[in-house]
Amino acid sequence: MYDYLIVGSGLFGSIFAYEASKKNLKCLVVEKRSHIGGNCYTQNLEDINVHKYGAHIFRTSNINIWNYMEQFCEFNHFINSPIANYKGSIYNLPFNMNTFSKLWNIKTPDEAKQIIDKQRAIIKNKPKNLEEQAISLVGTDIYEILIKGYTEKQWGRSCLELPPSIIRRLPVRYIYDNNYFNDPYQGIPKGGYTRIFNKMLEKCEVLLNTDFLENRQELKSKAKKIIFTGAIDSYFDYRFGNLEYRSLEFKHKVLNIENFQGVAVVNYTDKKTPFTRIIEHKHFEFLTCPKSVISEEYPLEWHKGMEPYYPINDEKNQVLYQKYQELAKQEKNIYFGGRLGEYKYYDMQDVINSALEFCKKELKD
């Protein structure tokens, strides 16, 4: 008999397993994939640590979260400075003076502010959709060139149909600075993310290629309590219908070229290009080697049986989630956590914070 059965070996499940193990509690981790680490998993190809499920750039403004993760790895000094490719023209991201200079052939912040303020002014009332929200923040030029096509590919819907809440804030900087994030602590784990999960789970028993939902009764009998980090609606057999997600397909390619695109991330912001971005993984760790590995990222409409990546947190889905959350409260000794368990659009630091807060409550002495 285990103290805890932990379903899923991503950040939430692995952090809980680590903290529980420190208290000499016996944990069994079950993972339906063939590897640990969830979407943070990195695979070594051609001596390059490949982010198999998309770019995972760790960043936080919370020194406690940074210090917590540093016990498992050493971070390098990677700063995310992506670029956008719009019909062959290159623009810096996030929107900053380098972007504005390229767009409008200007030099000063005051010139940029005047152009953006004039374009923003066409939105007179409270934005009703994502398009109006974006224009109210950054104007029409930036919206048309750098937001509209990318967003419609990512979500599979017209910007007129998407809620304004998706982009309540957009980074607009009137300085020549290509650092995408404002967080003071940023980096990539040296040697990849998988090493982190190996350390977190070293005192736990782990079963790979094991689907909890297909072996529910047998596995539930093995533990006193369950931590479930899968999709909350799947646990309840979609009793009220399924929550909506966006999924992704990654096409990984090994290239006989030392440097393919000169930067880790390039967003393709026109609607015609079928993928949203290309990741060149060697640039995350400043590697010099004769080959390179790239990943094209294709957004997909999610259906049952596919991997869910991004919760669609619109009003309809939030109402449905509340119904599942009420069911979850009625479950005895079963807890739900993580991006899928909590149906939240979490970044890594958000998952870590959620997991540590849960550990405080559940593992208190």
Secondary structure as the mmCIF struct_conf table of DSSP 4:
data_model
#
loop_
_struct_conf.conf_type_id
_struct_conf.id
_struct_conf.beg_label_comp_id
_struct_conf.beg_label_asym_id
_struct_conf.beg_label_seq_id
_struct_conf.end_label_comp_id
_struct_conf.end_label_asym_id
_struct_conf.end_label_seq_id
STRN STRN1 TYR A 2 VAL A 7
BEND BEND1 GLY A 10 GLY A 10
HELX_RH_AL_P HELX_RH_AL_P1 LEU A 11 LYS A 22
TURN_TY1_P TURN_TY1_P1 LYS A 23 ASN A 24
STRN STRN2 CYS A 27 VAL A 30
BEND BEND2 LYS A 32 GLY A 37
HELX_RH_3T_P HELX_RH_3T_P1 GLY A 38 CYS A 40
STRN STRN3 THR A 42 LEU A 45
TURN_TY1_P TURN_TY1_P2 GLU A 46 ASP A 47
STRN STRN4 ILE A 48 HIS A 51
TURN_TY1_P TURN_TY1_P3 LYS A 52 TYR A 53
BEND BEND3 GLY A 54 GLY A 54
STRN STRN5 PHE A 58 THR A 60
BEND BEND4 SER A 61 SER A 61
HELX_RH_AL_P HELX_RH_AL_P2 ILE A 63 GLU A 70
TURN_TY1_P TURN_TY1_P4 GLN A 71 PHE A 72
STRN STRN6 PHE A 75 PHE A 75
STRN STRN7 ILE A 83 TYR A 86
TURN_TY1_P TURN_TY1_P5 LYS A 87 GLY A 88
STRN STRN8 SER A 89 ASN A 92
BEND BEND5 LEU A 93 PRO A 94
STRN STRN9 PHE A 95 PHE A 95
BEND BEND6 ASN A 96 ASN A 96
HELX_RH_AL_P HELX_RH_AL_P3 MET A 97 TRP A 104
BEND BEND7 THR A 108 THR A 108
HELX_RH_AL_P HELX_RH_AL_P4 PRO A 109 ARG A 120
TURN_TY1_P TURN_TY1_P6 ALA A 121 ILE A 122
BEND BEND8 ASN A 125 ASN A 125
BEND BEND9 ASN A 129 ASN A 129
HELX_RH_AL_P HELX_RH_AL_P5 LEU A 130 VAL A 138
HELX_RH_AL_P HELX_RH_AL_P6 THR A 140 ILE A 142
HELX_RH_PI_P HELX_RH_PI_P1 TYR A 143 ILE A 147
HELX_RH_AL_P HELX_RH_AL_P7 LYS A 148 TRP A 155
BEND BEND10 GLY A 156 ARG A 157
TURN_TY1_P TURN_TY1_P7 CYS A 159 GLU A 161
BEND BEND11 LEU A 162 LEU A 162
HELX_RH_3T_P HELX_RH_3T_P2 PRO A 164 ILE A 167
BEND BEND12 ARG A 168 ARG A 168
STRN STRN10 VAL A 172 VAL A 172
BEND BEND13 TYR A 174 TYR A 176
BEND BEND14 PRO A 184 PRO A 184
STRN STRN11 TYR A 185 GLY A 187
STRN STRN12 PRO A 189 PRO A 189
TURN_TY1_P TURN_TY1_P8 LYS A 190 GLY A 191
BEND BEND15 TYR A 193 TYR A 193
HELX_RH_AL_P HELX_RH_AL_P8 THR A 194 MET A 200
TURN_TY1_P TURN_TY1_P9 LEU A 201 LYS A 203
BEND BEND16 CYS A 204 CYS A 204
STRN STRN13 GLU A 205 LEU A 207
BEND BEND17 ASN A 209 ASN A 209
HELX_RH_3T_P HELX_RH_3T_P3 PHE A 212 ASN A 215
HELX_RH_AL_P HELX_RH_AL_P9 ARG A 216 LYS A 220
TURN_TY1_P TURN_TY1_P10 SER A 221 LYS A 222
STRN STRN14 ALA A 223 PHE A 228
BEND BEND18 GLY A 230 GLY A 230
HELX_RH_AL_P HELX_RH_AL_P10 ILE A 232 TYR A 235
TURN_TY1_P TURN_TY1_P11 PHE A 236 PHE A 240
HELX_LH_PP_P HELX_LH_PP_P1 ASN A 242 GLU A 244
STRN STRN15 TYR A 245 LEU A 255
BEND BEND19 ASN A 256 ASN A 256
BEND BEND20 GLU A 258 GLU A 258
BEND BEND21 PHE A 260 ALA A 264
STRN STRN16 VAL A 265 TYR A 268
BEND BEND22 ASP A 270 THR A 276
STRN STRN17 ARG A 277 GLU A 280
HELX_RH_3T_P HELX_RH_3T_P4 HIS A 281 PHE A 284
TURN_TY1_P TURN_TY1_P12 GLU A 285 PHE A 286
BEND BEND23 PRO A 290 PRO A 290
STRN STRN18 SER A 292 GLU A 301
TURN_TY1_P TURN_TY1_P13 LYS A 304 GLY A 305
BEND BEND24 MET A 306 MET A 306
HELX_LH_PP_P HELX_LH_PP_P2 GLU A 307 PRO A 308
STRN STRN19 TYR A 310 PRO A 311
BEND BEND25 ASP A 314 ASP A 314
HELX_RH_AL_P HELX_RH_AL_P11 GLU A 315 GLN A 330
BEND BEND26 GLU A 331 ASN A 333
STRN STRN20 ILE A 334 PHE A 336
HELX_RH_AL_P HELX_RH_AL_P12 GLY A 338 GLY A 341
TURN_TY1_P TURN_TY1_P14 GLU A 342 TYR A 343
HELX_RH_AL_P HELX_RH_AL_P13 MET A 348 GLU A 362
BEND BEND27 LEU A 363 LEU A 363
#
